[in-house]
């Protein structure tokens, strides 16, 4: 991976995504949940942050009962 990737501030252009809607999904117990919350705060409307109860980061990849398919298929 190029070093330039690590120097790129990932949320620099998050406001430019609007007016396209953003759906952020994070597990309640995910170690990275804070990043989703920070990105949500920085994003412009329309936006939604969905916190999945009792889920961690990996749960949302392979626990079919916790993946919010109803929201992802809209």
C-alpha positions in Angstrom: 0.0 0.0 0.0 1.5 3.4 -0.9 2.5 5.7 1.9 0.3 8.5 0.3 -2.8 6.5 1.4 -1.9 7.0 5.1 -1.5 10.8 4.5 -4.9 11.2 3.0 -7.4 12.6 5.5 -10.4 10.3 4.8 -13.1 12.8 6.0 -11.8 15.8 4.1 -14.5 15.6 1.4 -17.4 13.9 3.3 -19.6 17.0 3.0 -19.3 16.7 -0.8 -21.3 13.4 -0.8 -24.5 15.3 -0.1 -27.2 15.4 -1.5 -26.7 11.6 -2.0 -27.9 9.8 1.1 -25.4 8.1 3.4 -26.2 5.1 5.6 -23.5 4.2 8.1 -23.8 0.9 9.9 -21.8 0.1 13.0 -21.9 -2.6 15.7 -22.8 -1.5 19.2 -19.6 -3.2 20.4 -17.4 -2.5 17.4 -13.9 -1.1 18.2 -14.4 1.2 15.2 -17.8 2.5 16.2 -16.3 5.9 17.2 -15.2 6.4 13.6 -18.7 5.9 12.2 -20.0 8.3 14.8 -17.4 10.9 13.9 -18.1 10.5 10.2 -21.8 10.8 10.8 -21.4 14.1 12.7 -19.2 15.4 9.9 -21.5 14.4 7.0 -24.3 16.6 5.6 -27.9 15.5 5.2 -29.4 13.2 4.2 -27.7 10.8 6.5 -28.5 7.9 8.9 -26.4 6.1 11.5 -27.6 2.6 12.3 -26.1 1.0 15.5 -26.7 -2.7 15.6 -27.3 -3.9 19.2 -24.9 -6.6 20.5 -22.8 -6.6 17.3 -19.1 -6.0 16.9 -17.3 -5.2 13.7 -17.0 -8.8 12.5 -20.7 -9.6 13.3 -21.7 -7.4 10.4 -19.8 -9.5 8.0 -20.9 -13.0 8.9 -23.7 -13.1 11.4 -26.8 -13.3 9.2 -29.1 -12.5 12.1 -27.4 -9.1 12.8 -26.9 -7.8 9.3 -29.6 -5.2 8.6 -30.6 -6.5 5.2 -33.9 -4.6 5.4 -32.1 -1.3 5.5 -29.4 -2.3 2.9 -32.0 -3.4 0.3 -33.9 -0.1 0.2 
